[in-house]
Every structure is written in structure tokens, then in C-alpha cells.
Amino acid sequence: MASETGVRRIDVAGSATLTSEERAIQMAALRKVQRRVAAIIFFGITIHGVAGCLGAAYVIEGQGRHGDAIAMTLMSGVVAALTYTGVRLILGRPLLSALWIPIALTPTAIGLAWLLTR
């Protein structure tokens, strides 16, 4: 709360007292940061599933099991789609995004291109 001079009043504990409007603004900012941190953590964990599927496809291809390698690469696309959906839901954004859907499926597309050109 500001006085007539524009100076914020400090309570006994040494912290500034906030109006309900200021508190609401701070809580909204805090929730936004919490969502972003949660999305980054979720992405960091689940992207390992995409990389793991692609790595497994590489190993399986080396064993001569081409069909299984393609199936594993397609599975990486499923994991990428789940990762994309989870991040968008955590952030509270619309699921459809002309920019982020192709970016999410890029590792799978590269893996398929590599497998199909061998």
C-alpha cells in the first residue's frame, strides 16, 4: 500500500504489504512460471523416450530387422506426439499449432528417411 508520497508501507516483519490486485498479479505471474518449469521438466524427461525409440531402431536395423526398426521409429512418433500434447496441455495452450507439430515430428521424420533410404 502506497502513502500519499508514493512510498510503500512496510509492516513489522519488514515485508511490503500488497493490495489484493497486486497479489493477484503476482500469483498469475507465479502460476505462469510454474507452468513453464513443469513443461520444461516434462519435456526433458519424455524426450528421452523419443531418443530411446530412435536409438533402439538403429540397433534393430543393425541386426537386419528392417520392419521392426521401422515400427520402432513410428513408435518414436507416437511418443513425440504424446510429449507435444503434454507440453501444450501443461502450458495451457491450444493443441493445434502449425509451427510446433512439424517440429515435434522432425526426429521421427529424419529417422524414417534414414531407414527408407538404406
C-alpha positions, 0 to 999 in steps of 0.5 A: 500500500502506497502513502500519499508520497508514493512510498510503500508501507512496510509492516513489522516483519519488514515485508511490503504489504500488497493490495489484493490486485497486486497479489493477484498479479503476482500469483498469475505471474507465479502460476505462469512460471510454474507452468513453464518449469513443469513443461520444461521438466516434462519435456526433458524427461519424455524426450528421452523416450523419443531418443530411446525409440530412435536409438533402439531402431538403429540397433534393430536395423543393425541386426537386419530387422528392417520392419521392426526398426521401422515400427520402432521409429513410428513408435518414436512418433507416437511418443513425440506426439504424446510429449507435444500434447503434454507440453501444450496441455501443461502450458495451457495452450491450444493443441493445434499449432502449425509451427510446433507439430512439424517440429515435434515430428522432425526426429521421427521424420529424419529417422524414417528417411534414414531407414527408407533410404538404406 
